[in-house]
Amino acid sequence: MFHLESGSLVANIDARGGSVMRFARTAAGGEVPLFHRGRAGRGQPLCFPLVPFGNRLRDNTFVFDGTLYNISANTATDPLYLHGDGWLGSWTELAHSQDTVSLEYRHDAGGPYQYRAEQRFTLTERALTVSLSVTNQGERTLPYGLGLHPFFPLTNRTVLTFAAERYWLQDAAFLPLRSEAVHDTMDFSRGRSPSGRWMNTEFEGWTGRAKIFWPETSSHLVIEADPIFSRCMVFVSSRKFDPTYEDDYFCFEPMTHGVDGHHRPGLSGLVPLQPGETMQGSCRFTIA
């Protein structure tokens, strides 16, 4: 476990899954969590990387440049390949200081994707910046994508603010059906609470900026993502989906591509990387 500290901010990074296990600010009344997975999720990662692409893959297959590829399911709880490999793999330390750690992950254990990923976590007095890159180390050009999957505290007074153009409806397997223009309860541009309803929703045309406000602790967190992160996912669980859920966390996930982009026109943001090519992007989580 790698410990980072700067000013009032602290973070712990685990090489297992390349994950953030703690991100909080210290205050007179005690530690205030900025990433949080709920009481039932104690000890689990609070933010993990999505690489070589995020979310689910329909039928665990895709066709690219006329070749059919198969990928096996990677969890016992979902029949579809989920969130890539990085969050389940072991990362290697490249560098570590009081406020920075860099980790590397190499994947060549079968399947069509062979790649090298790198994460750099940098903590300042006001922000945690996570930079993620992936390099195609296979022999064929394949579509790649990146994302981050952070968990945040949720109360019935939490306010989430971000602007996007469209959102996607899903089928029973959580795969995209069709998109609609953002309207009514799906419009977060003026701020609204994500509490009290199921959401597993992809938003397109995201501006790359979001804000979370927790009135209980007078905390504001601003999320700023590089332009390559043109989409985001909002996830609010339910007891039907997870019987242990206590309405105390939600996810806001910056992504470079759409869910199941392999089967959508134009790859929906996935980037075909030739052997040796790299894509990269950074997200900043800043106390305002």
TITIBA-383800 format. One line per 4 residues: number of its first residue (from 1); for each residue x, y, z of N, C-alpha, C. Coordinates in nm, 2 decimals. Each point is the difference from the previous one (the first is absolute). Example, Ala and Ser with C-alpha at 12.3 -4.5 7.8 and 13.67 -1.06 7.14 Angstrom:
1) 1.32/-0.57/0.78/-0.09/0.12/0.00/0.09/0.12/0.00 ~ -0.04/0.11/-0.07/0.09/0.11/0.00/-0.08/0.11/0.08;
//
This chain:
1) 0.08/-0.12/0.00/-0.08/0.12/0.00/0.09/0.12/0.00 ~ -0.03/0.10/-0.09/0.07/0.12/-0.01/-0.08/0.12/0.07 ~ 0.07/0.07/0.09/-0.07/0.11/0.06/0.05/0.13/-0.05 ~ -0.10/0.09/-0.04/0.03/0.13/-0.05/-0.06/0.11/0.09;
5) 0.07/0.11/0.02/-0.05/0.10/0.09/0.05/0.14/-0.04 ~ -0.10/0.10/-0.01/0.04/0.13/-0.03/-0.10/0.10/0.06 ~ 0.04/0.08/0.09/-0.09/0.09/0.07/-0.10/-0.08/0.08 ~ -0.13/0.03/-0.02/-0.10/-0.07/0.07/-0.05/-0.13/-0.07;
9) 0.05/-0.03/-0.12/-0.05/-0.11/-0.08/0.09/-0.12/0.02 ~ -0.06/-0.12/0.00/0.07/-0.13/0.02/-0.06/-0.09/-0.10 ~ 0.09/-0.09/-0.05/-0.05/-0.11/-0.10/0.09/-0.12/0.03 ~ -0.06/-0.12/-0.02/0.07/-0.13/0.01/-0.03/-0.07/-0.14;
13) 0.11/-0.05/-0.06/-0.01/-0.06/-0.13/0.05/-0.15/0.02 ~ -0.08/-0.09/-0.06/0.03/-0.14/0.01/0.04/-0.05/-0.13 ~ 0.12/-0.08/-0.01/0.04/-0.06/-0.12/-0.09/-0.10/-0.05 ~ -0.08/-0.06/0.09/-0.10/-0.10/-0.04/-0.12/0.08/-0.07;
17) -0.01/-0.02/-0.13/-0.10/0.07/-0.08/0.04/0.14/-0.03 ~ 0.11/0.05/0.04/0.04/0.14/-0.03/-0.11/0.09/0.06 ~ -0.04/-0.02/0.12/-0.12/0.06/0.05/0.03/0.10/0.11 ~ -0.09/0.10/0.01/0.00/0.10/0.12/-0.08/-0.07/0.11;
21) 0.06/-0.01/0.12/-0.07/-0.06/0.11/-0.04/0.10/0.10 ~ 0.05/0.13/-0.01/-0.03/0.10/0.09/0.03/0.14/-0.07 ~ -0.10/0.09/0.01/0.02/0.13/-0.05/-0.09/0.09/0.09 ~ 0.06/0.08/0.08/-0.07/0.08/0.10/0.07/0.12/0.04;
25) -0.07/0.09/0.06/0.06/0.12/0.06/-0.01/0.00/0.15 ~ 0.10/0.04/0.07/0.00/0.01/0.14/-0.06/0.13/0.05 ~ -0.08/0.00/0.10/-0.06/0.12/0.05/0.00/-0.01/0.16 ~ -0.04/0.11/0.06/0.00/0.01/0.15/-0.09/-0.11/0.06;
29) -0.11/-0.03/-0.07/-0.09/-0.10/0.05/0.03/-0.14/-0.03 ~ 0.11/-0.02/-0.08/0.04/-0.13/-0.04/0.01/-0.01/-0.15 ~ 0.02/-0.12/-0.05/0.03/-0.02/-0.14/-0.13/0.01/-0.08 ~ 0.00/0.07/-0.12/-0.12/0.01/-0.08/0.03/-0.08/-0.13;
33) -0.07/-0.11/-0.03/0.02/-0.08/-0.12/-0.04/0.08/-0.13 ~ 0.08/-0.01/-0.10/-0.04/0.06/-0.13/-0.03/-0.11/-0.10 ~ 0.07/-0.12/0.01/-0.05/-0.12/-0.06/-0.05/-0.09/0.11 ~ -0.11/-0.07/-0.04/-0.07/-0.08/0.11/-0.08/-0.11/-0.07;
37) 0.00/-0.12/0.05/-0.07/-0.11/-0.06/-0.11/-0.05/0.10 ~ -0.04/0.07/0.10/-0.11/-0.04/0.08/0.05/-0.09/0.11 ~ -0.09/-0.01/0.10/0.04/-0.09/0.12/0.02/-0.14/-0.04 ~ -0.08/-0.05/-0.09/0.02/-0.14/-0.05/0.12/-0.03/-0.08;
41) 0.06/0.11/-0.05/0.11/-0.01/-0.10/0.14/0.03/0.07 ~ 0.00/0.00/0.13/0.13/0.03/0.07/0.10/-0.10/-0.04 ~ 0.12/0.05/-0.03/0.11/-0.08/-0.04/0.01/-0.03/-0.15 ~ -0.10/0.05/-0.07/0.00/-0.02/-0.15/0.06/0.12/-0.07;
45) 0.04/-0.01/-0.12/0.06/0.11/-0.07/-0.10/0.12/-0.02 ~ 0.05/0.12/0.02/-0.09/0.12/-0.01/0.01/0.06/-0.14 ~ 0.10/-0.03/-0.08/0.02/0.04/-0.14/0.09/-0.09/-0.07 ~ -0.04/-0.05/-0.11/0.09/-0.09/-0.08/0.00/0.03/-0.15;
49) 0.10/-0.04/-0.07/0.02/0.03/-0.14/-0.09/-0.09/-0.09 ~ -0.05/0.06/-0.11/-0.07/-0.08/-0.10/0.10/-0.01/-0.12 ~ 0.05/-0.11/-0.03/0.10/-0.02/-0.11/0.01/-0.15/-0.03 ~ 0.00/-0.04/-0.13/0.01/0.07/-0.12/-0.13/0.07/-0.05;
53) -0.11/-0.02/0.07/-0.12/0.08/-0.02/-0.09/-0.03/0.12 ~ -0.11/0.08/0.01/-0.08/-0.01/0.12/-0.14/-0.06/-0.03 ~ -0.07/-0.03/0.11/-0.14/-0.05/0.00/0.00/-0.14/-0.07 ~ -0.12/-0.02/-0.07/-0.02/-0.14/-0.04/0.01/-0.02/-0.16;
57) 0.02/-0.12/-0.04/0.02/-0.04/-0.14/-0.11/-0.10/-0.04 ~ -0.09/0.04/-0.09/-0.11/-0.08/-0.04/0.05/-0.14/-0.05 ~ -0.05/-0.11/0.05/0.02/-0.13/-0.04/0.15/-0.04/0.02 ~ 0.08/0.08/0.06/0.14/-0.02/0.02/0.08/-0.02/-0.13;
61) -0.05/0.06/-0.10/0.06/-0.01/-0.14/-0.01/0.13/-0.07 ~ 0.09/0.02/-0.09/-0.01/0.12/-0.09/0.08/-0.04/-0.13 ~ -0.04/0.08/-0.11/0.07/-0.02/-0.13/0.07/0.13/-0.03 ~ 0.13/-0.01/-0.03/0.07/0.12/-0.04/0.09/-0.03/-0.12;
65) 0.00/0.08/-0.10/0.07/-0.02/-0.12/-0.02/-0.14/-0.06 ~ -0.12/-0.05/0.01/-0.04/-0.13/-0.06/0.03/-0.12/0.09 ~ 0.06/0.02/0.11/0.04/-0.11/0.09/-0.09/-0.01/0.12 ~ -0.05/-0.12/0.03/-0.08/-0.02/0.12/0.09/-0.03/0.12;
69) -0.03/0.08/0.11/0.08/-0.02/0.12/-0.10/-0.04/0.12 ~ 0.06/-0.09/0.09/-0.08/-0.04/0.11/0.08/0.03/0.13 ~ -0.08/0.05/0.10/0.06/0.03/0.13/-0.08/-0.07/0.11 ~ 0.06/-0.07/0.09/-0.07/-0.07/0.10/-0.05/0.09/0.11;
73) -0.11/-0.04/0.06/-0.05/0.08/0.12/0.11/0.00/0.11 ~ 0.02/0.11/0.07/0.11/0.01/0.10/-0.05/0.01/0.14 ~ -0.13/-0.02/0.03/-0.04/0.00/0.14/-0.10/-0.11/0.01 ~ -0.03/-0.04/0.13/-0.10/-0.11/0.02/-0.14/0.06/0.01;
77) -0.01/0.13/0.00/-0.13/0.06/0.03/-0.07/0.06/-0.12 ~ 0.07/0.00/-0.12/-0.05/0.06/-0.12/0.03/-0.09/-0.11 ~ -0.09/-0.04/-0.09/0.03/-0.08/-0.11/0.08/0.07/-0.11 ~ 0.01/0.13/0.00/0.07/0.08/-0.10/0.14/0.04/0.05;
81) 0.09/0.01/-0.09/0.13/0.06/0.03/-0.02/0.14/0.05 ~ 0.06/0.03/0.12/-0.04/0.13/0.07/0.12/0.08/0.04 ~ 0.00/0.12/-0.04/0.10/0.11/0.05/0.14/-0.03/-0.04 ~ 0.03/-0.09/-0.09/0.14/-0.03/-0.04/0.07/-0.09/0.10;
85) 0.14/0.01/-0.01/0.08/-0.09/0.08/0.08/0.07/0.12 ~ 0.03/0.13/-0.02/0.08/0.07/0.09/-0.04/0.00/0.15 ~ -0.14/0.01/0.02/-0.05/0.00/0.13/0.01/-0.13/0.08 ~ 0.03/-0.11/-0.08/0.02/-0.13/0.06/0.14/-0.05/0.00;
89) 0.09/0.08/-0.06/0.14/-0.04/-0.01/0.09/0.06/0.11 ~ 0.13/-0.04/0.00/0.10/0.05/0.09/0.09/0.09/-0.07 ~ 0.01/0.12/0.05/0.08/0.11/-0.06/0.14/0.00/0.07 ~ 0.10/0.05/-0.07/0.13/0.01/0.05/0.04/0.15/0.02;
93) 0.07/0.02/0.11/0.05/0.14/0.03/0.11/0.04/-0.10 ~ -0.02/0.12/-0.05/0.10/0.07/-0.08/0.07/0.11/0.08 ~ -0.07/0.07/0.08/0.06/0.11/0.08/-0.10/0.03/0.11 ~ 0.06/0.05/0.11/-0.08/0.04/0.12/0.06/0.11/0.08;
97) -0.07/0.10/0.03/0.05/0.11/0.09/-0.11/0.03/0.09 ~ 0.01/0.11/0.08/-0.10/0.04/0.10/-0.13/0.03/-0.06 ~ 0.00/0.06/-0.13/-0.12/0.04/-0.06/-0.03/-0.06/-0.13 ~ 0.08/-0.10/-0.05/-0.02/-0.05/-0.13/0.04/-0.15/0.00;
101) -0.08/-0.08/-0.08/0.04/-0.14/-0.02/-0.04/-0.03/-0.15 ~ 0.09/-0.08/-0.06/-0.03/-0.04/-0.14/0.00/-0.16/0.00 ~ -0.09/-0.06/-0.07/-0.02/-0.14/0.00/-0.01/-0.05/-0.15 ~ 0.04/-0.12/-0.02/0.00/-0.06/-0.13/-0.08/-0.13/0.00;
105) -0.07/-0.03/-0.10/-0.07/-0.13/-0.02/0.02/-0.05/-0.14 ~ 0.04/-0.13/-0.01/0.02/-0.06/-0.13/-0.10/-0.12/-0.01 ~ -0.07/0.00/-0.12/-0.09/-0.11/-0.02/0.03/-0.07/-0.13 ~ 0.03/-0.13/0.02/0.03/-0.09/-0.12/-0.05/-0.14/0.03;
109) -0.10/-0.01/0.09/-0.04/-0.13/0.04/-0.12/-0.05/-0.08 ~ 0.02/-0.02/-0.13/-0.11/-0.05/-0.08/-0.10/0.11/-0.04 ~ -0.09/-0.04/-0.10/-0.09/0.10/-0.05/0.06/0.09/-0.10 ~ -0.08/0.08/-0.07/0.06/0.08/-0.11/0.08/0.12/0.04;
113) -0.02/0.05/0.13/0.07/0.12/0.04/0.13/-0.03/0.07 ~ 0.10/0.06/-0.05/0.13/-0.01/0.07/0.05/0.15/0.01 ~ 0.03/0.04/0.12/0.02/0.15/0.01/0.08/0.02/0.13 ~ 0.05/0.13/0.01/0.06/0.05/0.12/-0.08/0.12/0.04;
117) -0.04/0.01/0.13/-0.07/0.11/0.05/0.09/0.07/0.11 ~ -0.02/0.13/0.02/0.08/0.07/0.10/-0.10/0.10/0.07 ~ 0.01/0.01/0.13/-0.08/0.09/0.08/0.10/0.09/0.08 ~ -0.03/0.13/0.01/0.08/0.09/0.08/-0.10/0.07/0.09;
121) 0.02/-0.01/0.13/-0.09/0.07/0.10/0.09/0.11/0.06 ~ -0.06/0.12/-0.01/0.07/0.12/0.06/-0.09/0.07/0.09 ~ 0.05/0.02/0.12/-0.08/0.07/0.11/0.06/0.14/0.03 ~ -0.08/0.11/-0.01/0.04/0.13/0.04/-0.08/0.04/0.12;
125) 0.01/0.12/0.04/-0.07/0.05/0.12/-0.15/0.01/-0.03 ~ -0.04/0.00/-0.13/-0.14/0.02/-0.03/-0.05/-0.11/-0.09 ~ 0.08/-0.09/-0.06/-0.06/-0.09/-0.10/0.08/-0.13/-0.01 ~ -0.07/-0.10/-0.04/0.05/-0.13/-0.05/-0.01/-0.01/-0.15;
129) 0.11/-0.02/-0.07/0.00/-0.02/-0.14/0.03/-0.14/-0.03 ~ -0.08/-0.06/-0.09/0.03/-0.14/-0.04/0.02/0.00/-0.15 ~ 0.12/-0.04/-0.04/0.03/0.00/-0.15/0.01/-0.15/-0.04 ~ -0.07/-0.04/-0.11/-0.01/-0.14/-0.04/0.04/0.00/-0.15;
133) 0.08/-0.10/-0.03/0.04/-0.02/-0.14/0.00/-0.15/-0.04 ~ -0.01/-0.03/-0.13/0.00/-0.14/-0.04/0.08/0.00/-0.13 ~ 0.09/-0.10/-0.02/0.07/-0.02/-0.12/-0.02/-0.14/-0.06 ~ -0.04/0.00/-0.12/-0.03/-0.13/-0.07/0.14/-0.07/-0.02;
137) 0.01/-0.12/0.06/0.12/-0.07/-0.01/-0.02/-0.14/-0.08 ~ -0.12/0.00/-0.06/-0.03/-0.12/-0.08/0.05/0.02/-0.14 ~ -0.04/-0.10/-0.09/0.05/0.00/-0.14/-0.11/0.06/-0.09 ~ -0.12/0.03/0.05/-0.11/0.05/-0.08/-0.05/0.13/0.05;
141) -0.06/0.08/-0.09/-0.07/0.12/0.04/-0.13/-0.04/0.06 ~ -0.03/0.05/0.12/-0.13/-0.03/0.07/-0.05/0.13/0.06 ~ -0.14/0.01/0.02/-0.06/0.12/0.07/0.02/0.00/0.15 ~ 0.06/0.11/0.05/0.02/0.01/0.14/-0.08/0.12/0.06;
145) -0.02/0.00/0.13/-0.06/0.10/0.07/0.05/0.01/0.15 ~ -0.03/0.11/0.06/0.05/0.03/0.14/-0.12/0.05/0.08 ~ 0.01/-0.02/0.13/-0.10/0.06/0.09/0.05/-0.02/0.15 ~ -0.07/0.08/0.09/0.02/-0.02/0.14/-0.13/-0.02/0.07;
149) 0.00/-0.08/0.10/-0.12/-0.04/0.07/0.01/0.03/0.15 ~ -0.02/0.13/0.03/0.00/0.05/0.14/-0.14/-0.02/0.07 ~ 0.00/-0.02/0.13/-0.12/0.00/0.08/0.00/0.12/0.10 ~ -0.12/0.06/0.02/-0.01/0.12/0.07/-0.10/-0.02/0.11;
153) 0.01/0.07/0.12/-0.10/0.00/0.10/-0.13/0.05/-0.06 ~ -0.11/-0.06/0.05/-0.14/0.05/-0.04/-0.09/0.01/0.12 ~ -0.07/0.11/0.01/-0.10/0.03/0.10/-0.12/0.05/-0.08 ~ -0.12/0.02/0.06/-0.11/0.05/-0.07/0.01/0.15/-0.02;
157) 0.11/0.07/0.05/0.03/0.14/-0.03/0.11/0.02/-0.10 ~ 0.07/-0.11/-0.04/0.11/0.02/-0.09/-0.05/0.06/-0.14 ~ 0.08/0.09/-0.05/-0.04/0.06/-0.13/0.11/-0.03/-0.10 ~ -0.04/-0.05/-0.11/0.09/-0.03/-0.11/-0.03/0.09/-0.12;
161) 0.10/0.07/-0.05/-0.02/0.09/-0.11/0.10/-0.03/-0.12 ~ -0.06/-0.02/-0.12/0.08/-0.01/-0.12/-0.09/0.02/-0.12 ~ 0.06/0.03/-0.11/-0.08/0.03/-0.12/0.04/-0.11/-0.11 ~ -0.10/-0.05/-0.07/0.02/-0.10/-0.10/-0.12/0.02/-0.11;
165) 0.02/-0.06/-0.11/-0.10/0.02/-0.11/-0.10/-0.11/-0.01 ~ 0.04/-0.13/0.02/-0.09/-0.11/-0.02/0.03/-0.11/0.10 ~ -0.10/-0.08/0.03/0.02/-0.12/0.08/-0.06/-0.12/-0.06 ~ 0.05/-0.12/0.04/-0.04/-0.12/-0.06/-0.09/-0.09/0.09;
169) -0.11/-0.05/-0.06/-0.08/-0.10/0.07/0.07/-0.13/-0.02 ~ -0.03/-0.10/0.09/0.07/-0.13/0.00/-0.10/-0.11/0.00 ~ 0.05/-0.12/-0.04/-0.09/-0.12/0.01/0.03/-0.07/0.13 ~ -0.05/-0.12/0.01/0.01/-0.08/0.13/0.14/-0.04/0.03;
173) 0.09/0.00/-0.10/0.14/-0.04/0.02/0.09/0.12/0.02 ~ -0.07/0.12/0.02/0.08/0.13/0.02/0.07/0.04/-0.13 ~ -0.05/-0.04/-0.11/0.06/0.04/-0.13/-0.08/0.11/-0.07 ~ 0.06/0.09/-0.08/-0.08/0.11/-0.05/-0.10/-0.04/-0.11;
177) -0.12/0.07/0.02/-0.11/-0.02/-0.10/-0.01/0.12/-0.09 ~ -0.02/0.12/0.05/-0.02/0.12/-0.08/0.03/0.12/0.09 ~ 0.03/0.11/-0.07/0.03/0.12/0.08/-0.11/0.10/-0.02 ~ -0.01/0.09/0.10/-0.09/0.11/0.00/0.07/0.13/0.05;
181) -0.06/0.11/-0.05/0.06/0.13/0.05/-0.03/0.01/0.15 ~ 0.10/0.05/0.07/-0.01/0.02/0.15/-0.12/0.10/0.02 ~ -0.09/-0.05/0.10/-0.11/0.08/0.03/-0.05/-0.04/0.14 ~ -0.08/0.09/0.06/-0.07/-0.03/0.13/0.10/-0.05/0.10;
185) -0.04/-0.12/0.06/0.08/-0.06/0.11/0.14/-0.05/-0.04 ~ 0.03/0.00/-0.13/0.13/-0.04/-0.05/0.09/0.12/-0.03 ~ -0.05/0.11/0.03/0.08/0.13/-0.02/0.06/0.04/0.13 ~ 0.13/-0.01/0.01/0.07/0.03/0.13/0.08/0.14/-0.02;
189) -0.03/0.07/-0.10/0.08/0.12/-0.03/-0.02/0.11/0.11 ~ -0.12/0.00/0.06/-0.02/0.10/0.11/0.02/-0.06/0.14 ~ 0.04/-0.13/0.00/0.02/-0.07/0.13/-0.13/-0.07/0.05 ~ 0.02/-0.12/0.04/-0.11/-0.08/0.06/0.06/-0.11/0.07;
193) -0.08/-0.06/0.09/0.04/-0.11/0.08/-0.01/-0.13/-0.08 ~ 0.10/-0.09/0.00/-0.01/-0.13/-0.06/-0.06/-0.10/0.09 ~ -0.03/0.04/0.12/-0.05/-0.10/0.11/-0.14/-0.04/-0.03 ~ -0.03/-0.13/0.04/-0.14/-0.05/0.00/-0.05/-0.06/-0.13;
197) 0.09/-0.02/-0.10/-0.04/-0.06/-0.12/0.11/-0.08/-0.07 ~ -0.04/-0.11/-0.06/0.10/-0.08/-0.08/0.05/0.08/-0.12 ~ 0.13/0.00/-0.02/0.06/0.05/-0.12/0.12/-0.08/-0.04 ~ 0.01/-0.04/-0.12/0.12/-0.06/-0.06/0.01/0.06/-0.14;
201) 0.02/0.13/-0.01/-0.03/0.08/-0.12/0.13/0.06/-0.06 ~ 0.01/-0.02/-0.13/0.11/0.06/-0.08/-0.05/0.14/-0.05 ~ 0.08/0.10/0.02/-0.03/0.13/-0.06/0.10/0.04/-0.10 ~ -0.04/0.04/-0.12/0.08/0.05/-0.11/0.01/0.15/0.00;
205) 0.11/0.05/-0.06/0.01/0.14/-0.01/0.03/0.07/0.13 ~ 0.06/-0.07/0.09/0.04/0.05/0.13/0.11/0.11/-0.02 ~ -0.01/0.11/0.07/0.09/0.11/-0.01/0.14/-0.03/0.06 ~ 0.01/-0.11/0.08/0.12/-0.03/0.06/0.02/0.06/0.14;
209) -0.11/0.06/0.05/0.01/0.06/0.13/-0.13/-0.04/0.08 ~ 0.02/-0.03/0.13/-0.12/-0.03/0.09/0.04/0.05/0.14 ~ -0.11/0.02/0.08/0.02/0.05/0.14/-0.09/-0.08/0.09 ~ 0.05/-0.04/0.11/-0.08/-0.06/0.11/0.01/0.08/0.12;
213) -0.12/0.02/0.06/-0.01/0.08/0.12/-0.06/-0.08/0.11 ~ 0.06/0.00/0.12/-0.05/-0.07/0.11/-0.03/0.10/0.11 ~ -0.12/0.04/0.02/-0.03/0.11/0.10/0.03/-0.05/0.14 ~ 0.00/-0.12/0.03/0.02/-0.05/0.14/0.15/0.03/0.05;
217) 0.09/0.00/-0.10/0.14/0.03/0.04/0.05/0.13/-0.07 ~ -0.09/0.07/-0.07/0.04/0.12/-0.07/0.11/-0.03/-0.10 ~ 0.00/-0.11/-0.06/0.11/-0.04/-0.10/-0.05/0.01/-0.14 ~ 0.09/0.06/-0.08/-0.02/0.00/-0.15/0.11/-0.07/-0.06;
221) -0.03/-0.09/-0.10/0.10/-0.07/-0.07/-0.02/0.03/-0.15 ~ 0.10/0.05/-0.07/-0.02/0.03/-0.14/0.08/-0.11/-0.08 ~ -0.07/-0.06/-0.10/0.07/-0.10/-0.08/0.02/0.06/-0.14 ~ 0.13/0.00/-0.04/0.04/0.05/-0.13/0.07/-0.10/-0.08;
225) -0.05/-0.04/-0.12/0.06/-0.10/-0.08/0.05/0.05/-0.13 ~ 0.11/-0.05/-0.05/0.05/0.04/-0.13/-0.10/-0.02/-0.11 ~ 0.00/0.07/-0.11/-0.10/-0.01/-0.11/-0.02/-0.14/-0.05 ~ 0.10/-0.09/0.01/-0.02/-0.14/-0.05/-0.11/-0.07/0.08;
229) -0.03/0.05/0.12/-0.11/-0.06/0.08/-0.13/0.07/-0.04 ~ -0.06/-0.04/-0.11/-0.11/0.07/-0.06/-0.14/-0.05/0.06 ~ 0.01/-0.11/0.08/-0.12/-0.06/0.05/0.02/-0.02/0.15 ~ -0.11/-0.03/0.07/0.00/-0.03/0.14/-0.11/-0.10/0.03;
233) 0.02/-0.08/0.10/-0.10/-0.09/0.05/-0.04/0.05/0.14 ~ -0.13/-0.01/0.03/-0.05/0.02/0.14/-0.07/-0.13/0.04 ~ 0.05/-0.05/0.12/-0.05/-0.12/0.05/-0.05/0.02/0.15 ~ -0.13/-0.03/0.02/-0.06/0.00/0.13/-0.06/-0.13/0.02;
237) 0.04/-0.08/0.09/-0.04/-0.14/0.02/-0.14/0.00/0.06 ~ -0.05/-0.12/0.03/-0.13/-0.03/0.06/0.01/-0.13/0.08 ~ -0.09/-0.02/0.09/0.00/-0.13/0.07/-0.04/-0.11/-0.09 ~ -0.08/0.02/-0.10/-0.03/-0.10/-0.10/0.12/-0.05/-0.07;
241) 0.09/0.09/-0.03/0.13/-0.04/-0.07/0.10/-0.05/0.10 ~ 0.01/0.06/0.12/0.09/-0.03/0.10/-0.07/0.00/0.14 ~ -0.03/-0.11/0.05/-0.08/0.00/0.13/0.08/0.07/0.12 ~ 0.13/0.02/-0.02/0.07/0.06/0.11/0.01/0.15/-0.01;
245) -0.06/0.05/-0.11/0.01/0.15/-0.03/-0.07/0.08/0.11 ~ 0.06/0.10/0.05/-0.06/0.09/0.10/-0.02/0.14/-0.04 ~ -0.02/0.03/-0.13/-0.02/0.13/-0.05/0.11/0.10/0.05 ~ 0.12/-0.04/0.00/0.10/0.08/0.06/0.12/0.02/-0.09;
249) -0.01/-0.03/-0.13/0.11/0.03/-0.09/-0.06/0.00/-0.14 ~ 0.07/0.07/-0.09/-0.03/0.00/-0.15/0.13/0.01/-0.07 ~ -0.01/-0.02/-0.13/0.12/0.00/-0.09/-0.02/0.10/-0.11 ~ 0.11/0.08/-0.03/0.00/0.09/-0.11/0.13/-0.04/-0.08;
253) -0.01/-0.06/-0.12/0.11/-0.06/-0.06/0.03/0.07/-0.14 ~ 0.11/0.08/0.00/0.05/0.05/-0.13/0.05/-0.11/-0.09 ~ -0.05/0.01/-0.13/0.04/-0.11/-0.10/0.03/0.07/-0.13 ~ 0.08/-0.07/-0.08/0.04/0.05/-0.13/-0.10/-0.05/-0.11;
257) -0.08/-0.10/0.04/-0.08/-0.07/-0.10/-0.14/-0.04/0.06 ~ -0.09/-0.04/-0.09/-0.13/-0.05/0.05/0.00/-0.14/0.04 ~ -0.10/-0.04/0.07/-0.02/-0.14/0.04/-0.02/-0.09/-0.13 ~ 0.07/-0.11/0.00/-0.01/-0.09/-0.11/0.04/0.07/-0.14;
261) 0.10/0.09/0.01/0.04/0.07/-0.12/0.04/-0.08/-0.12 ~ 0.04/-0.13/0.03/0.05/-0.09/-0.11/-0.12/-0.02/-0.09 ~ -0.12/0.01/0.04/-0.12/-0.04/-0.08/-0.08/0.13/-0.04 ~ 0.06/0.12/0.02/-0.07/0.12/-0.03/0.07/0.07/-0.12;
265) -0.08/0.08/-0.08/0.06/0.06/-0.12/0.12/0.09/0.04 ~ 0.10/-0.01/-0.07/0.12/0.08/0.02/0.08/-0.03/0.13 ~ -0.04/-0.12/0.06/0.07/-0.05/0.12/-0.03/0.09/0.12 ~ -0.09/0.10/-0.01/-0.04/0.08/0.11/0.11/0.05/0.09;
269) 0.10/0.05/-0.05/0.11/0.05/0.08/0.12/-0.09/0.02 ~ -0.01/-0.13/-0.03/0.11/-0.09/0.01/0.10/0.04/-0.11 ~ 0.13/-0.01/0.03/0.11/0.04/-0.09/0.07/-0.12/-0.05 ~ 0.00/-0.02/-0.13/0.09/-0.11/-0.05/0.15/0.04/0.01;
273) 0.07/-0.08/0.08/0.14/0.02/0.02/0.08/-0.10/-0.08 ~ 0.09/0.04/-0.07/0.09/-0.08/-0.07/0.10/-0.06/0.10 ~ 0.07/-0.11/-0.04/0.11/-0.05/0.09/0.10/0.11/0.04 ~ 0.02/0.02/0.13/0.09/0.10/0.05/-0.06/0.14/0.02;
277) -0.13/0.02/-0.04/-0.06/0.13/0.02/-0.06/0.01/0.14 ~ -0.01/0.12/0.05/-0.04/0.03/0.14/-0.12/0.10/0.00 ~ -0.09/-0.02/0.09/-0.10/0.11/0.03/0.01/0.03/0.15 ~ -0.04/0.12/0.04/0.02/0.04/0.14/-0.10/0.11/0.03;
281) -0.02/0.02/0.13/-0.09/0.11/0.05/0.01/0.01/0.15 ~ -0.04/0.11/0.05/0.01/0.03/0.15/-0.13/0.05/0.05 ~ -0.03/-0.03/0.13/-0.11/0.06/0.07/0.05/0.06/0.13 ~ -0.06/0.12/0.03/0.04/0.07/0.13/-0.12/0.01/0.09;
285) 0.02/-0.03/0.12/-0.11/0.00/0.11/0.05/0.11/0.10 ~ -0.07/0.12/-0.01/0.05/0.11/0.07/-0.10/0.05/0.11 ~ 0.06/0.03/0.12/-0.08/0.06/0.10/-0.02/0.15/-0.03 ~ -0.13/0.04/-0.01/-0.03/0.14/-0.04/-0.03/0.08/0.13;
//
